[in-house]
């Protein structure tokens, strides 16, 4: 039996790297994103399938899921990876961007989980299914220079934890993967971060993809990538939020990068 994985935001970055890693292990990947040319090129390389979808639009997600489930009644893995940046404080960022980032980063995962649940439940009856939510260390740290993004990731982490509790015992395992700064097309961290210290800890999409595969294989609930220093920063946020607030307030983006 071939395992089927649905990967959102698969046209580049972490989504593309994850699809490649899964395909290398024999998964059939259904690649979901908005950029058809990129998706078809990747699908041709890894033997995947293409679905054009804007995860922020609930009717679009529901229609996409219906098409996929018609072909694949059992979905063994859903990777909610689609995401977007939103740089700027809540006083600076465009209001439309605040709404858009919440729809993509948070609600997109909610709509996908609901729409693909029949397929996940079918796979659970066959032996098990998984949902991976690509959150971010920003889901645990209130990073003021990207306030709306951090808020969307806080919401996404709460959703992931709540979903895990709701599905406990169902055979559907929920995993949250929280990367630190990752160098991707949509998030060119090395060019925009002002702090030399933070730039030293920027990682690559392949690092996150490997963490996703390990989280599923070892059934890890939450994974921080890399553990140091990001896990410590998350703990510090809970214990000494004032100190962390001063640090992140000094660690913004380079002038002109927003």
N, C-alpha and C positions, 0 to 999 in steps of 0.2 A: 504493500500500500504506500503510495507516494504522499508525503505530507505536504499540505498546502498552506502557504503563508501569504497574508495580505500585508503589504508594506506601503504606508502612506508617505508622501513626500519623497518618493523614490527616484525622482529625476536627477538628484545631485546630492552631494554631501553625505550625511550620516545614512540617509535612506538608501542611496545608491550603494554605499559600502556594505550596509547590512544585507541588502538583496544579494550582492555578490558573495558574501560570506555564507549565507544560507544556501544559495544555489550550489556552492562548492561542497556542501554536505548533503546534497540530494533533494533539497526542498524545491517544490514548484512555487515560484513567487508570482503573485499577482501585483503588478506595479501600479500604484495609484498616485497621480499627481495631475497638474494642469498642462505641462509642457509635453505635447505629444511626440515631437521629434526626438527629444532626449529619452523619453520612455521607450520608444520603439527601438532606438539604437541599443539601449541596455537590454531590452527583452531579446533582441537578436543575439546578443553575446551570451546570455545566461539561460536562454530557453524559457523565458518568462512570458507572462500575459500582460496586456496593457489595458488600463481603465482610466479614462480622463475624468477627473472629479475635483471640485473645489470643496474640501471638507468643511469649510465654514458654512456651506449652504445645506441645510438638513434635507430638503427634497432631492438634491443632487446625490448626497450620500446614500439615501434610501434607494434611489433608482440604481445606483452603482452596485450596492449590496445585493439587490434583487437579481441583477444580471450575473454577478459572480456566484451567488448561491444556486442559481439555475444550473450552472456548469459544475459547481463543486458544493454539494450539500453539506460537506463537513469541512470546516476551516480549523486547522490545528494551531495556527498562530496568527494573531493580529498585532502588528507593530504600529502603534500610533506615534508616528514620527513627524508628520507634517508640522512645520512651525515657521515663524517669521520673527524678525527683530522689531524692536520699537525703542529706539534710542531717544533719550531726552527725559528730563524730569516731568512730573505730572503738571508742572506749571508751564512747561515749554512745548510738550508734545502735542501734535495736532489731535483734536478730539476724535476725528474719524479714524485715526490710527489706533487710538485707545480701544475703540469698539472693534476694529478689525483684528487686532492682536488677540483679544479675548475670544472672538469667534473662531479664529484659526487654532490658537495654541491650547485653548481650554475646551470650548464647545465642540470643536472638530473631533476630539477624542471621545467625547460623550456620544455624539451622533454615530460615530463608527462603532463603538461598543454596542450600542442599542441595535443598530441595523444588522451587524454581523453576529449577534448573539445566537440566532437559530443555528448557524453553522458551527459556532463554538460549542454549543450544547450537543450537537450531533457528534463532534469530534471527542467531546468528553465521554460520551457513551462508548466510544471506540477505544478509550484508554487514556484520554487526557487532552487538554487544550490550554493555550497560554495567551495572555494579553500583555504586551509590553508597552508601557507608556514612557515615551522619551521626555522626561521632565527637564531638569537642569538644577545645578547648584543654586541658581537664582530662585528656585522653589523653596529654598530654606534661608536665603539671605536677602534682605531688602536692599537691593542695589539701586540707590537713588538715581544715578545717571541713566538708568533704563527702568524707570518706575513701572510703567505699564507692562513691560515685558515680565518683570519680576512678579507683578500681581497676577498675570496670566499663568505663570508657572507655579505660584503658590496655590492657585485654584486647581491646576492640573494635578498637583501632588495630593491635595485633599480629595479630589475625585478618585485618584488611583487607590488611595488608602481605603476610601469608603467602598469602592468597587471590590477590593480584595476581601473586605469584611462581608459584603453581601454575597459573594460567590464562594465563601469558605465551605468546603465539603461538597462542592458541586462537580469537582473534577476540572474546573477552569481555574488555573493559577494566574495571578496578576503580579506583574513585576514592574517596579519603577526604576528606571536607570537615570541617574543624575550626573551628567558630565559637567566638568568645569568649562572654561573657555575652549571652544573647538574652532579650528581654522577651516571655514567652509566658504563657498561662494556667497551665501547670504549673510554670513557672519565672519568677515575678514578681520579677525581679532588682532593679528599682529600689526595691521596697518592703522587701527583705530584706537587701541588701548593706550592711554597716556602713561600708565605705570610700567616701568621696565621690569619690576618684580612680577606683575601679573603676566606680562608677555612671556616670561620665562616658563610659565606653567601652561601655556597653550598646547593643546594636544590635537591629534589628527582624527578624521572620521573613522579610519580603520581601527583606531584604539577603542572607540565607542562600539563599533560593530562587533569586535571580539568580546567586549563586555556584555553585549546583548545576548550573543550566542551562549556565553557561559552562564548568564543569569537564567536562561531557559533550561539549559542542560542540568544545572545544579539546583534549580528551583529556588533561587534567591529572591526574597521579597523586594529589597531595595539595595541598589548598588551605586556607590559614588565613584566616579572615574575622573582622575585617579584618586585613590583614598587620601593621599597627602598632596597638597595641604587642604583640599576642599572639604573633607569630612570634619576636620578640625575647625574650619571656618563656620560650618553649620552648627557645630556644638557651641562655639563662641557666641554665635547670634542668639542662641537660647539662654546662655548663662550671663553674658555681658553685652547686651545689645547696644548700649551707649558707646562702648569702645569700638565695636564693629561699625556702627553708624559713622563715627569719625573717620575710620579707615576707608570705608567705601565712598565717603564723601570726598576724600582726597584722590580717589582712584577712578577718575572719570575717563572720558574719551578725548582724543586729541581735537584741538580746535578745528572746526570746519568739517569734521567727520560725520556730524549728525545731519 
